[in-house]
């Protein structure tokens, strides 16, 4: 049994020392992963340490669900993904619509006219509603690929899907979003 497996076993059994060592072992990698998720987005009040801590706290809270036969990193990464999504919701930021081919719908960022601001907010709200209507797989792939800029290969690995499945969810999801947005106009 590896050292990490011993630590995970200790974590599952409630050993605070094991939890601290796992935080030390994976903290830097987790922070890098979270920084990569957020890079290039217009962010307010971004503190990667907060998101790392929230991820490790959730790991501790849900330790009984950890599969002792598997490495901890994919599990941590999935928790971090959910923490990140929750954080994005709290930020109420405008999604990067240009990645969905909606450039013509986005006002010039230097334009602060109230009508343009309202239109952008309405489009962002409509896009969020449309994304929420997607199936779980479509939602995860579309959000991670088009809005966060993750590579399809990385998404496939983290979700346990083939690259062809992820390509299908990506293109099909994008098509469904465009149809949904056209209906909402």
C-alpha positions in Angstrom: 0.0 0.0 0.0 1.3 3.5 -0.9 1.9 6.3 1.5 -1.0 8.2 -0.1 -3.4 5.3 0.3 -2.4 5.1 4.0 -3.1 8.9 4.3 -6.5 8.5 2.6 -7.4 5.6 4.8 -6.4 7.8 7.8 -8.6 10.6 6.5 -11.6 8.3 6.0 -11.1 7.1 9.6 -11.1 10.8 10.8 -7.3 11.3 11.4 -6.7 15.1 11.3 -3.0 14.5 10.8 -3.6 12.6 7.6 -5.9 15.3 6.4 -3.2 18.0 7.0 -0.6 15.9 5.2 -2.9 15.4 2.2 -3.5 19.2 2.2 0.2 19.8 2.1 0.8 17.2 -0.6 -1.9 18.4 -3.0 -2.4 22.1 -2.0 -0.1 23.6 -4.6 -1.4 21.4 -7.4 -5.0 22.1 -6.4 -4.3 25.9 -6.3 -2.7 25.7 -9.8 -5.8 23.8 -11.0 -8.1 26.4 -9.6 -6.0 29.2 -11.0 -6.2 27.6 -14.4 -10.0 27.3 -14.2 -10.3 31.0 -13.4 -7.6 32.4 -15.7 -8.7 34.8 -18.3 -12.1 35.5 -16.7 -13.2 38.8 -15.4 -13.1 38.1 -11.7 -13.9 40.1 -8.5 -12.5 39.1 -5.1 -10.6 36.1 -6.3 -8.6 34.3 -3.6 -7.3 30.9 -4.6 -6.5 30.0 -1.0 -10.2 30.3 -0.1 -11.2 27.9 -2.8 -8.5 25.5 -1.9 -9.5 25.5 1.7 -13.2 25.0 0.8 -12.2 22.0 -1.4 -10.2 20.4 1.4 -13.0 21.1 3.9 -15.5 19.3 1.6 -13.0 16.5 1.2 -13.1 16.1 4.9 -16.9 16.4 5.2 -17.5 13.7 2.6 -14.6 11.5 3.5 -16.9 8.4 3.9 -17.6 8.5 0.1 -13.9 8.2 -0.9 -13.0 5.0 -2.7 -9.8 3.7 -1.0 -8.7 1.8 -4.1 -8.4 5.0 -6.2 -5.9 7.9 -6.1 -7.2 11.0 -4.3 -6.3 13.6 -6.9 -9.3 12.9 -9.3 -11.6 13.0 -6.3 -10.1 16.3 -5.2 -10.3 17.7 -8.7 -14.0 16.9 -8.9 -14.7 18.5 -5.6 -12.6 21.6 -6.7 -14.7 21.8 -9.8 -17.9 21.9 -7.8 -16.5 24.5 -5.4 -15.4 26.6 -8.4 -18.9 26.3 -10.0 -20.5 27.4 -6.7 -18.1 30.3 -6.5 -18.9 31.4 -10.1 -22.6 31.4 -9.2 -21.9 33.6 -6.2 -19.9 36.0 -8.4 -22.8 36.4 -10.8 -20.3 37.1 -13.6 -21.1 37.3 -17.2 -20.1 34.1 -19.1 -17.7 34.4 -22.0 -20.3 34.4 -24.7 -17.8 34.9 -27.5 -16.7 31.2 -27.2 -20.2 30.2 -28.1 -20.2 32.2 -31.3 -22.4 35.0 -29.8 -20.0 37.9 -30.5 -22.7 39.9 -32.2 -24.8 39.8 -29.0 -22.1 41.3 -26.8 -21.9 45.1 -26.5 -18.6 46.8 -26.7 -17.1 46.5 -23.2 -16.2 50.2 -23.2 -19.9 51.0 -23.8 -21.6 51.6 -20.5 -25.0 52.8 -21.8 -27.8 51.5 -19.6 -29.6 49.8 -22.5 -26.4 47.9 -23.5 -25.8 46.9 -19.9 -29.4 45.7 -19.6 -29.1 43.8 -22.8 -25.9 42.1 -21.8 -27.5 41.1 -18.4 -30.6 39.7 -20.1 -28.5 37.7 -22.5 -26.3 36.4 -19.7 -29.4 35.4 -17.7 -30.9 33.7 -20.8 -27.7 31.8 -21.4 -27.6 30.6 -17.8 -31.2 29.4 -18.0 -30.3 27.6 -21.3 -27.2 26.0 -19.8 -29.3 24.9 -16.8 -31.8 23.1 -19.2 -29.0 20.9 -20.6 -28.6 17.4 -19.5 -26.0 16.9 -16.8 -23.3 15.6 -19.2 -24.0 18.3 -21.8 -23.9 21.0 -19.0 -20.6 19.8 -17.6 -18.9 19.6 -21.0 -20.3 22.8 -22.4 -19.5 24.8 -19.3 -16.0 23.4 -18.9 -15.1 23.6 -22.6 -16.7 26.8 -23.9 -16.9 28.9 -20.8 -13.7 27.8 -18.9 -11.6 26.9 -22.0 -10.7 23.4 -20.8 -9.4 21.0 -23.4 -11.7 18.2 -24.5 -9.1 15.6 -23.6 -8.9 16.9 -20.1 -12.7 16.9 -19.7 -12.9 13.3 -21.0 -10.3 12.1 -18.5 -11.9 13.8 -15.5 -15.4 12.7 -16.4 -14.4 9.1 -17.4 -15.7 9.5 -21.0 -14.2 8.8 -24.4 -13.0 11.8 -26.4 -15.7 11.1 -29.0 -18.4 11.2 -26.3 -17.1 14.6 -25.1 -16.9 15.9 -28.7 -20.5 14.8 -29.1 -21.7 16.5 -25.9 -19.7 19.6 -26.8 -21.1 20.1 -30.3 -24.6 18.9 -29.4 -24.7 21.1 -26.3 -23.6 24.1 -28.3 -26.3 23.5 -30.9 -28.9 23.2 -28.1 -27.7 26.4 -26.5 -28.0 28.3 -29.7 -31.5 26.9 -30.3 -32.6 27.8 -26.7 -31.2 31.3 -27.0 -33.0 31.9 -30.3 -36.3 30.8 -28.7 -35.8 33.2 -25.8 -35.4 36.2 -28.0 
